[in-house]
Amino acid sequence: MPPTSTVALEGPVNRTLTAARSLLVTRGRWRFPALGYALRGLKTLPGPVREPVFDLMRERVGEALPEFGDALRFMEAARGVPDCRLWQRRLLLVRPRLGGVSTREVVSDDGGRLRARLYLPPAHAPAPTAALVWIHGGAFLMGDLESAEAHWVAIECAATGIPVLSVDYRWCLNGLHYPGPLDDVLLAWEWAVGHAEEMGVEASDLHIGGGSAGGLLAASTTLRMRDSGGPMPASQVLAYPVLQGVLPPATPAVAAELEPLHLLTDDLIAGMFANWAGEADWLDPYVSPGLADATGLPPTFVLSCGHDSLRRASEPYAARLARAGVPVWHEVLPRSTHAPFSRVGSDDGGYALWRLRTWLTGGPGAMH
């Protein structure tokens, strides 16, 4: 169901959509595809040589891609940037208790569209009262089950007794757009519902959540479940989510806080969104869940980052949820930049994990 402000939004959305599609066609310099082809070659090297290179690129690739068109051409030439596992091994050395978590790969033969990893708590952990279906971000271009936003969140939650199904999905590369990634997440949600007993919970104890682009996919999956009458999640967790392609203007207070910072630009966000949406209408609530009717949605935890352009959409969306009668907890990490769940061992990442676990095990009442 479209929002009541659809008519008012059509002009800005259409103008931004036209500009964003132009950016996808005209931006992008030759050196970025060349770097992508070089990376594709690196993937063929032996693991001991390849892994340190990918470890370095994982930290730096985003800094080298100033325009979305550059990022898109780089990723298409490289056929994706894999995440190495060196950091995962280092994490186990400093946090050995995480070694008690067991994992199982969940893969479907249905065109490979169901790709996920199940994380189960250590054998001595108490019986779980909640389980999480978690979706990593990555601008619909990167990120996989090895990335920090996928693995770190999942293994830390599982180590404290919360089973997690970490979900992968197809990237929006080489002509793939909406609804491809969303369909993949829907399959994973249906798998979790059908295998809740394997996760140690009832289907009614399953929560869904995601970070950044994964937050959009989590929100859209919840909307699909609500509208189709399918099994609803116990709650949704939207961490610094992408909710729409045209960000609302910031309030004067937020604008004063964001203005001096080097943040994700509106052009970059619009370019990413155009690539996600393809030919779909940006006003479609499954494409832009921040514009959807919020009636009947489950309890929602919205986590915003104070130094992040995307708070311009997540903060008003949290307010809309509350006006619709949805139990909502909105928290802003004041000095945090985008994606703390990707910063392994950071103070803001650790705090965000603690709040996530608190929400899953205690709900809104435990957040005070």
N, C-alpha and C positions, 0 to 999 in steps of 0.2 A: 504494500500500500504506500503510495508516494506521500511525502510530507505535505503539510498544508502550504508550505512556502515554495512549492515546485515552480509556480509561474514566475515568482521573483528570481528564482535561481537560474531559469533557463537561459537568460541572456549571458550572464557571466560564465556559465558552464559551457555554452556553445562557443563563446569567444576563446576561452581557455583551451577547449578541445581542439579547435582549429589550429591554434598556435602550437599546442603540444604535438599534434600529428606532423606539423611542419618541421618541428625540431627533430623528430624521429627520422625524417627523410633527409634533412639537410645538414645536421650536425654530425660530427664524427670525423676525425682526421685519420689519415692513412696509417699513422704510427700505432694507433690502438688496435686495429685488426692485425697489424704485423706482430705486435706483442702477443696477441691472442694466439696466432699460429705458432709462435715460439713456445708458448706455454703448452700448447697441444703436443708439441714435440717432447717437452720435458716429461710429460706423463708416461712416456715409453721408457724412461731411464729406470735403473734398478732402485728399489726402495730406499736403501741407505743414502743414495745420492738425491733422489727425488724429494724425500720427506723434509730435509732442512730447507730446501728452496720453497716448498709450499708453506712451511711454517713461517718464513719471512714474508711471503706474499700475502698470507692471511691477514697480517697486520697492516700491510701497506697498499694493497690494491685499491681500496676505496679512496685513499688520498691522491692517487694518480689519475683519477677519472673525474675531471671537473664538470663534464656535461653528461646528461643521461644518454645522448646519442653515442658518445664515446664508450660509455659503459656497455651499452647494448651491443655495439659492434665488436668490442673486445670479447664479451662473453660468448657471442655467437661464433667468433673465430676460434676461441679456446674450447668451445663446447663445454663451458662451465669451468669453475675454479674449485677443485676439490680441496677439502680441508684435511690436513695431515693429522696423525694421531700422537705426534710427539708431545703436545701439550697435555693430552690425556694421561700419558704415562707419567709426566712430571706431576700432575695433579694427584695421582695415586701415591706417589712417593711422600707428598706432604700431608695427604689426608688418607691414610691407609684404611680407615674404617669404610671408605667408599668401596673397597674391594669386596665387601660382603654382598654387594648388589649383584644379582644375576640378570642376564639379558638373553633375549631370544629374538631373532630376526623374524619378521612377519612379512612375507612376500606372496603376492598373488600371481597366478599365471594369466590373469585377465589383462593381457597387454602390459604387465608390469605396473599397473596403475596403483596397486596397493603396496606401498613400501613404508614400513614402520619398524620400530624396535620396541619391544616390551621390556621394561625395567621392573624387576620384582624386589621387594625389600629383603634384607638378610633373614635367614631362617629363624633367628631368635627374636625378630621384631614382633610386637603385638599385632593382633588381627587388624587390618586397615579398616577405617571408617569412610574413606574417600579414595577415589582414584582419578587420575588426570589424563585426558587426551590433550597433548601439547603439540603446537605447530610453530616451528621456527620461522623467522623472517628472512630477509635478504633481497628486498625490492623486487621479488618475483624473478630474480636473475641468478641468485646464488644462494648458498646455504644448503646443507644436507644433514644427514644424521650424525656426522662427525663434528659439525660446527658447535661452537661453545653454546650458542643459544638453544641448540637441541640437546646435546649430551650433558652439559653441565647442569642445566635445570633438571633434567630427568634423573641423573644419578644422585644429585643432592636430595631431591624429594624422596626418591626410593629409599635412600639410606636412612631416612627418618620415618619410614613406614608408609609412604604414599606411593602405590604402584603408578607407573606412568607408561602410557603408550605414546612414544615420540614419533610424529608423523612426518613423512617426506612427501613431496608432490612435484609434479613436472614444472620446470621453469618456463616462463614466457619468452621463449627463444624460437627463432626460425618459424614464425607464423603461428605459434601456439598462444592463445589468449584465453580470456574468460569464455566458457566456464571450466576449462580444463583443470587448473589447479583446485578449484572448488569441488569438482566432481571427485578428485582423488581424496580430498579430505573427507567428503561425505562417505566414501567407501570405508575409510579408516574408522570413522565414527560408528558406522553400522557394524564393523567388525568388533569394535570394543563393546557395543551393546550385546552382541551375540556371544561374546567371550568374557563377559564381566566376571563370571565365576572363576575363570582362570586368573583373573586379576585379584581375586579374593574379596570382591564386593558384589552387591546387588547392582543391577543396571541403573537403578534410581540414585546410586551414589557416585555416578560418573560425572565429572566436571569437564569442561572444555576451555582451552585458553591458548593464547599465542602472543608472540611479540612482533610488533611492527606489521609487516605484510601478513604474518601469521595471525595477528590480532584481527585483521580484516577477514581472513578465512574462517577464524573461529566464530566471529560475529555473524557472518553470512550463513554458516552451517546452522547456527542456532535459529536464525530466521527461517531457514528452510524447514527445520524441524517443527517450528511453531506453525508455519503456514500449511504444512502437509499433514499435521497431526501425528508426526513421528515422535519417537521417544526424545523428550527434552533433556538437556543436561541439568544437573542439580544446580549449577551456576556457570557463568562464563567469566573468564579472566582476560581482560583486554589490556595488554601491557604496551604502552606507548604506540597505540595502534594507528595504522593508516585507515581512515574511515571514509574519506572522500577526496576527489581529485582537486577541488577548489577549496582551499582553506578559508574559513570565515575570518573576517578582520579580527585582530586581537583587541581586547579591551585596552583602554589607556594604560592600566597598570601592567598588563602583560606585555604590551608593546614597548613600554619603557624598559622592561627587563630583557626583552629579546633583541632590541634594536642594535646594541653595540656588539652582539655576538656573531660569530661566523657560523651560520646554521644552514640546514637544508633549504635551498631556495624554492620559491613557488614554482619556478620553471622546471626544476629537477623533479619535484613532486608531481607536477602535471605530466611531465614526460613519462615518468614511471607509471602513472595511472593510465595514460593513453595506451601504453604497451600492455598493461594488465587487461584493460577493458576491450581492446580491439575495436570491433564495430558495435559493441553493446552500448546501450544508452547509459550515460553517466548518472542519470537520475533513477535508474533501476536500483531498488534497495538492496538487491543481492550483489550488485556491483559496488554500490556506495552504501554500506550498512549504516553509516552515520546519518543518512537521510531517511531511514526507515521509520515506520510507525513503531514505537517502543512498547505498545500495549502487549501485555502477556508474556514479556520476556522474563527469564529467570533472574535471581539475584546476580548482581554484576559487580566485579571489582575492576575499576578503571585505575590504572597506574600511569601517571603522566610524568614526564621529565621536565624540570623547570627550564633547562637550557635546550629546548627542542621545539622546532617550528610546529610539530604535529600536536602540541598541546592546544593550539588554536582550534582544533577540531575535537579533541578528546574531552576537554573541559566543558564546552557547551553540551556535548553529547551526554556526559554524566548528569548534567542538570536536567536534560530532557528525559532521561530515564527516571529520575526522581519525580518529575512532574507527572509521568505516566503511572506512578505508583509502584515502580520496580524498586525493591530493596537494593540500594547501591552504596558502595563505599568508594569514594574517589580520593586518591592520595597523590600529591605532587612531591617528587623528590627535588628539593629546591635548586640545588646546584648541579644536578645530574644532566649529562648530555644523553643523546639518543642511545638506546639499547644497552642498559646496564647488565642485562642478562648475558651479553656477549663478552663482558669484561671479567674473566675468571679471577676470583680472589680479590676483586676490588671492593672497597667499602660499600659503594652504592649497590653493586651487584649482590653482595652478601645480605645487605638490608632488604633488598627486593625479594630475595629468596625467602627470607624469614617471614616477610609479610605474605608472600604467596602461600607458604605452608600454614601460616596462622589462619588465612582465609579458608583454605580447603578443609582444615580440621575443625574450625570453629564458626565459620560464617561471619556475617556482619557484626554480630554481637561480640565476637572475640577481637575485633579490630580496634576497639576503643582503648 
